[in-house]
Amino acid sequence: MDNNFRSGFVAIIGRPNVGKSTLMNHLIGQKIAITSNKPQTTRNKIQTVYTCDEGQIVFLDTPGIHKAKNKLGEYMVQVAERTLKEVDAIMWLVEPSTFVGAGERHIAEQLQKVGVPVILIINKIDTVKKEELLPAIDTYRKICDFAEIIPCSALRGKNTQDIIPSIFKYLPYGPMFYDEDTVTDQPQRQIAAEIIREKALHALDEEIPHGIAVAIDRMKKRPGRSNIIDIDATIICERNSHKGIIIGKQGAMLKKIGSNARYELERMLEAKVNLKLWVKVTKNWRDSDFLIKNFGYDKKEI
């Protein structure tokens, strides 16, 4: 192993919806963290791994830090804040604005306590005029002591080439944590569940967004046909009225979610996928410790 090889863990933080998963996917070069323009899409720390000649970066994509409203919300915030203490560097994503709200100030306070190099990424620079960017950089510079500030657009891939070299500067020298061909340590079932959930979020209206979870009931290669994978999954929602909307007229909505998810699953698994979806109502699952755990959100980590 080359003595100049660096490796370490980097947390990506930011308020819900600032583009963390989009940046992650862009940097890694393939789709792992799910992306959706509805907040609270990322519920668990997703580990993605970037490996090159210079070193290896293990990214932890944390749930957005925000004021919690229920048990699931509290869990997400605790996971995010605990992650900050376990990493070699932190990437904080913000939008290019001179208004720093209470949420952002709350994050800045957390960051001052951790004593880890923080790289500020000002994302979505394609949404503002050039002359509005400098005041935004200046505003943020005053609230926290950053190792670096990098303006970019994850969506357009603008100025993102500086991010990886900047991160490596702050990582310790050392061997790889994962094989070169590992891109994520999430079990495939969990990624499959997240992909189905993403497709449901994209297809559904605003009113049903976060009250859904996806459970993978079965995921098996077909006997004697290793190129076909059978997946049975259940979409769990909180109300009967939601169930009707998710299924749609004559099952049209569920079909749409299924075919969009199947396309993405086949790309990920490099096999033909036979996907069967069901919808089930479980009231208030987000306030039940047992159910949160049951849907793959690990409570014991707290």
C-alpha positions as CSV (number, residue, x, y, z in Angstrom):
1,M,0.0,0.0,0.0
2,D,1.3,3.4,-0.9
3,N,2.4,5.4,2.1
4,N,0.8,8.5,0.7
5,F,-2.7,6.9,0.7
6,R,-5.2,8.7,2.8
7,S,-8.5,7.3,4.1
8,G,-11.2,8.6,6.4
9,F,-14.8,9.3,7.2
10,V,-16.6,12.4,6.1
11,A,-20.1,13.5,7.2
12,I,-22.3,15.4,4.8
13,I,-24.7,17.6,6.8
14,G,-27.2,20.3,6.1
15,R,-30.8,21.2,6.5
16,P,-33.3,19.0,4.7
17,N,-33.4,19.6,0.9
18,V,-30.1,21.5,0.4
19,G,-28.9,18.8,-2.1
20,K,-26.8,16.5,0.0
21,S,-27.8,13.3,-1.8
22,T,-27.5,14.9,-5.2
23,L,-24.0,16.0,-4.4
24,M,-23.2,12.5,-3.0
25,N,-24.4,10.8,-6.2
26,H,-22.5,13.3,-8.3
27,L,-19.2,12.7,-6.4
28,I,-19.5,9.0,-6.3
29,G,-20.5,8.8,-10.0
30,Q,-23.4,6.4,-9.5
31,K,-26.7,6.5,-7.8
32,I,-26.7,5.3,-4.2
33,A,-28.2,7.9,-1.9
34,I,-31.8,8.4,-3.0
35,T,-32.8,11.9,-4.1
36,S,-36.2,13.6,-3.9
37,N,-37.2,17.2,-3.6
38,K,-39.4,16.3,-0.6
39,P,-37.7,16.9,2.8
40,Q,-36.8,13.9,5.1
41,T,-35.9,11.6,2.2
42,T,-32.7,10.3,3.9
43,R,-33.6,8.6,7.1
44,N,-30.4,6.7,7.9
45,K,-26.8,7.4,7.6
46,I,-26.0,6.1,4.1
47,Q,-22.4,5.1,3.7
48,T,-21.0,5.6,0.2
49,V,-17.4,4.9,-0.6
50,Y,-15.2,6.9,-3.0
51,T,-11.9,5.2,-3.9
52,C,-9.1,6.6,-6.2
53,D,-5.3,6.4,-6.4
54,E,-4.9,9.1,-3.8
55,G,-7.1,7.5,-1.1
56,Q,-10.5,6.5,0.1
57,I,-13.4,8.6,1.4
58,V,-16.3,7.0,3.3
59,F,-19.2,9.4,3.1
60,L,-21.8,9.4,5.8
61,D,-25.0,11.1,4.5
62,T,-26.8,12.1,7.6
63,P,-30.5,12.9,8.0
64,G,-31.1,16.6,8.0
65,I,-30.6,18.3,11.4
66,H,-33.9,20.1,12.4
67,K,-36.2,20.5,15.3
68,A,-37.9,17.2,15.9
69,K,-41.7,16.8,15.9
70,N,-42.1,13.1,16.6
71,K,-40.1,9.9,17.5
72,L,-38.8,9.4,14.0
73,G,-37.7,13.0,13.9
74,E,-35.9,12.8,17.2
75,Y,-34.1,9.7,16.0
76,M,-33.0,11.3,12.8
77,V,-31.6,14.4,14.6
78,Q,-29.8,12.2,17.2
79,V,-28.2,10.1,14.4
80,A,-27.1,13.2,12.6
81,E,-25.6,14.9,15.7
82,R,-23.8,11.8,16.9
83,T,-22.2,11.2,13.5
84,L,-20.4,14.5,13.7
85,K,-18.3,13.3,16.6
86,E,-17.1,10.1,14.7
87,V,-15.7,11.6,11.5
88,D,-12.4,13.0,10.2
89,A,-14.0,15.9,8.4
90,I,-17.5,17.5,7.8
91,M,-19.0,18.9,4.7
92,W,-21.8,21.3,5.4
93,L,-24.1,22.1,2.6
94,V,-26.0,25.4,2.5
95,E,-27.9,27.5,-0.1
96,P,-26.4,30.7,-1.4
97,S,-28.3,33.2,0.8
98,T,-27.4,36.0,3.1
99,F,-30.2,35.1,5.4
100,V,-29.0,32.6,8.0
101,G,-32.0,31.2,9.8
102,A,-32.4,29.6,13.2
103,G,-31.8,26.1,11.7
104,E,-28.5,27.1,10.2
105,R,-27.4,28.8,13.4
106,H,-28.3,25.7,15.3
107,I,-26.0,23.7,13.0
108,A,-23.2,26.2,13.3
109,E,-23.3,25.9,17.1
110,Q,-23.1,22.1,16.9
111,L,-20.1,22.4,14.5
112,Q,-18.2,24.7,16.8
113,K,-18.3,22.0,19.5
114,V,-16.9,19.1,17.4
115,G,-13.4,20.3,16.7
116,V,-13.3,18.6,13.2
117,P,-12.3,20.5,10.0
118,V,-15.5,21.8,8.4
119,I,-15.7,22.4,4.6
120,L,-18.6,24.7,3.8
121,I,-20.2,23.8,0.4
122,I,-22.4,26.6,-0.9
123,N,-24.6,24.6,-3.3
124,K,-27.1,25.7,-5.9
125,I,-25.0,28.6,-7.2
126,D,-26.8,28.2,-10.5
127,T,-29.9,29.7,-8.8
128,V,-28.4,33.1,-8.0
129,K,-26.6,35.9,-9.9
130,K,-22.8,36.0,-9.5
131,E,-22.9,39.3,-7.5
132,E,-25.2,37.7,-4.9
133,L,-22.7,34.9,-4.2
134,L,-20.0,37.0,-2.4
135,P,-22.3,38.4,0.2
136,A,-23.5,34.9,0.9
137,I,-19.9,33.6,1.4
138,D,-19.2,36.6,3.6
139,T,-22.3,36.0,5.8
140,Y,-21.3,32.3,6.4
141,R,-17.7,33.1,7.0
142,K,-18.7,35.1,10.1
143,I,-20.8,32.4,11.8
144,C,-18.2,29.5,11.9
145,D,-14.5,28.9,11.4
146,F,-14.4,26.9,8.2
147,A,-11.4,25.0,6.8
148,E,-12.5,25.9,3.3
149,I,-15.5,27.4,1.5
150,I,-16.4,25.9,-1.9
151,P,-19.4,27.4,-4.0
152,C,-20.8,24.8,-6.5
153,S,-23.9,23.4,-8.2
154,A,-24.3,19.7,-7.5
155,L,-27.1,19.5,-10.0
156,R,-25.2,21.0,-12.9
157,G,-21.8,19.6,-11.8
158,K,-20.3,23.2,-11.6
159,N,-17.1,23.6,-9.5
160,T,-17.6,20.2,-7.9
161,Q,-14.1,19.0,-9.1
162,D,-12.5,20.9,-6.2
163,I,-14.4,19.1,-3.5
164,I,-12.6,15.7,-3.4
165,P,-9.0,17.2,-3.4
166,S,-10.1,19.5,-0.6
167,I,-11.4,16.6,1.5
168,F,-8.2,14.6,1.1
169,K,-6.2,17.4,2.6
170,Y,-7.9,16.7,5.9
171,L,-7.9,12.9,6.0
172,P,-5.2,10.9,7.9
173,Y,-2.8,8.6,6.1
174,G,-3.8,5.0,6.3
175,P,-5.1,1.9,4.5
176,M,-8.5,1.4,2.8
177,F,-11.6,0.6,4.9
178,Y,-13.4,-1.1,2.0
179,D,-12.4,-3.1,-1.1
180,E,-12.0,-0.9,-4.2
181,D,-15.2,-2.2,-5.8
182,T,-17.4,-1.4,-2.7
183,V,-19.5,1.6,-3.3
184,T,-21.9,1.2,-0.3
185,D,-22.2,-1.0,2.8
186,Q,-26.0,-0.8,2.8
187,P,-27.5,-4.2,2.3
188,Q,-29.1,-4.4,-1.1
189,R,-32.5,-5.0,0.4
190,Q,-32.3,-1.6,2.1
191,I,-31.2,0.2,-1.1
192,A,-34.0,-1.6,-2.9
193,A,-36.5,-0.4,-0.3
194,E,-35.2,3.2,-0.6
195,I,-35.4,3.1,-4.4
196,I,-39.1,2.0,-4.3
197,R,-39.8,4.7,-1.7
198,E,-38.1,7.3,-3.8
199,K,-40.3,6.4,-6.8
200,A,-43.4,6.6,-4.6
201,L,-42.4,10.1,-3.4
202,H,-41.8,11.3,-6.9
203,A,-45.1,9.9,-8.2
204,L,-47.4,10.9,-5.3
205,D,-48.8,14.3,-4.3
206,E,-47.5,16.5,-1.6
207,E,-50.0,15.3,0.9
208,I,-48.7,11.8,1.4
209,P,-45.0,12.2,1.6
210,H,-43.3,11.1,4.7
211,G,-45.9,8.9,6.2
212,I,-44.7,6.1,3.9
213,A,-42.2,3.4,4.5
214,V,-41.3,0.4,2.3
215,A,-40.7,-3.1,3.7
216,I,-39.0,-5.7,1.4
217,D,-40.8,-9.0,2.2
218,R,-38.8,-11.1,-0.2
219,M,-35.8,-10.6,-2.5
220,K,-34.5,-13.8,-4.1
221,K,-32.8,-15.0,-7.2
222,R,-35.1,-17.3,-9.1
223,P,-34.0,-21.0,-8.7
224,G,-32.1,-22.0,-11.8
225,R,-32.4,-18.5,-13.3
226,S,-29.7,-16.4,-11.6
227,N,-30.4,-13.5,-14.0
228,I,-34.0,-13.0,-12.6
229,I,-34.6,-11.6,-9.1
230,D,-38.1,-11.7,-7.5
231,I,-38.8,-8.8,-5.2
232,D,-42.0,-8.6,-3.1
233,A,-42.4,-5.3,-1.3
234,T,-45.1,-3.5,0.8
235,I,-45.6,0.2,0.9
236,I,-46.8,1.2,4.4
237,C,-48.9,4.3,4.8
238,E,-50.7,5.9,7.8
239,R,-54.3,6.3,6.5
240,N,-56.9,4.4,4.5
241,S,-57.4,7.5,2.3
242,H,-53.6,7.4,1.5
243,K,-53.8,3.7,0.5
244,G,-56.4,4.6,-2.1
245,I,-54.2,7.3,-3.6
246,I,-51.1,5.1,-3.6
247,I,-53.0,2.4,-5.5
248,G,-54.7,4.9,-7.8
249,K,-57.6,4.4,-10.3
250,Q,-57.6,0.7,-11.2
251,G,-54.2,0.4,-9.8
252,A,-52.6,2.9,-12.1
253,M,-50.5,4.8,-9.5
254,L,-49.1,1.6,-8.0
255,K,-48.3,0.3,-11.5
256,K,-46.4,3.6,-12.3
257,I,-44.4,3.4,-9.0
258,G,-43.6,-0.3,-9.7
259,S,-42.4,0.2,-13.3
260,N,-40.3,3.3,-12.4
261,A,-38.8,1.3,-9.4
262,R,-38.2,-1.8,-11.5
263,Y,-36.2,0.1,-14.1
264,E,-33.9,1.5,-11.4
265,L,-33.6,-1.8,-9.6
266,E,-32.6,-3.6,-12.8
267,R,-29.8,-1.1,-13.3
268,M,-28.6,-1.5,-9.8
269,L,-28.8,-5.3,-9.6
270,E,-27.8,-5.9,-13.2
271,A,-30.5,-8.5,-13.6
272,K,-34.2,-8.8,-14.6
273,V,-36.5,-7.9,-11.7
274,N,-39.9,-9.2,-11.2
275,L,-41.4,-6.7,-8.7
276,K,-44.7,-7.1,-6.8
277,L,-46.0,-4.3,-4.7
278,W,-48.6,-4.2,-2.0
279,V,-50.0,-1.4,0.1
280,K,-50.8,-1.6,3.8
281,V,-52.2,0.8,6.3
282,T,-50.4,1.0,9.7
283,K,-51.5,3.9,11.7
284,N,-48.9,6.1,13.5
285,W,-46.0,3.9,12.6
286,R,-43.6,6.9,13.0
287,D,-44.4,7.0,16.7
288,S,-43.8,3.3,17.4
289,D,-40.3,2.2,18.4
290,F,-41.0,-1.3,17.3
291,L,-42.2,-0.3,13.8
292,I,-39.4,2.2,13.3
293,K,-37.0,-0.6,13.9
294,N,-39.1,-3.0,11.8
295,F,-38.7,-0.8,8.7
296,G,-35.0,-0.8,9.0
297,Y,-34.3,2.3,11.1
298,D,-31.9,1.1,13.7
299,K,-32.9,2.4,17.1
300,K,-30.1,0.8,19.1
301,E,-27.6,3.1,17.5
302,I,-28.7,6.0,19.6
